[in-house]
Amino acid sequence: MSERKLKPKALREMSPEERRELLNQLRAELVKLQTQRSRGFVEKPGRIRQVRRMIARILTIERELAKAGARAEKGGAKA
């Protein structure tokens, strides 16, 4: 997994499949890092925080897009 931080704009431009794939990769990396932490050895402990925040960022954007889609189906945005 690359260690660069994706901006929310870049995540919004991704297709839903790409976001899901990235989310799955990040979750797998988080499990690996948490396992290392429980054994007492993590090469980059700050990476755990980065991965958790990236997962939250992706889930937030997916929720925003889902709400926007539901609002559009319902008849437009609230005034």
N, C-alpha and C positions, 0 to 999 in steps of 0.2 A: 504494500500500500504506500502510495506516495505520502510524504509528510507535509506537502504544501496544503494550505488552507483554502478551500473553495469558498468563493464569495456567494452570498445568497442570490445575486443576479445570475451567476453561472449555473447555480442549481436550478433556478426557475427555467432556464433555457434548455435544460436537459429533458430528454423524453422521460416519461414515467418509468419505462423499463430500465433506463440508465440509472435513474435515482434508486430504484429498487435494488439493482445490482450493487451499486455503491454502498447502500445501506447494509446489504448482506455481508459485503466485504468488511465493512467497519465493525459490524457486530461480531464477526469471526475474529477480527483483530483484538477487539475488546476482551473477548473470552480468553484469548491467548495471553494478553497482558495481565489480566486478573489472575490467571493461573500462575504466571511467573511471579506476581506479587505475593501470592499465598505461599510460594516456595521460598520467598525471601530474596529473589534476584530479579530485578527489572533494570534493563539497560538504560531506558529513558522513562523514568516515572512520570514525567510531565506529559508524556504521550497519552496516558490513560485519560487525563482530563481533556486533551485535544479531541480524542476519539469520541468521548461521551458528548462533548459539545457539538461535534459534527453530526452525530446521530440525532441529537435534539434539533439541530438546525434543519436537517432533511425532513424530519417528521413534522416540524412546524410549517415548512413550506408546502408539504403534501396536504396538510390540514387546511392551510389558506386556500390552496387551489381547489380543494374539494368543496369548501364553503362558497367560493366564488362561483363554481359550477352549479351548485345547488341554488344559489341566489339568482343566477341567470335563468335557470329553468322555471323558477317561481314567478318571475316577472320583473326582474330588474333589481337594482341596488336600492337600499333604503335612502330616503332623502335626509 
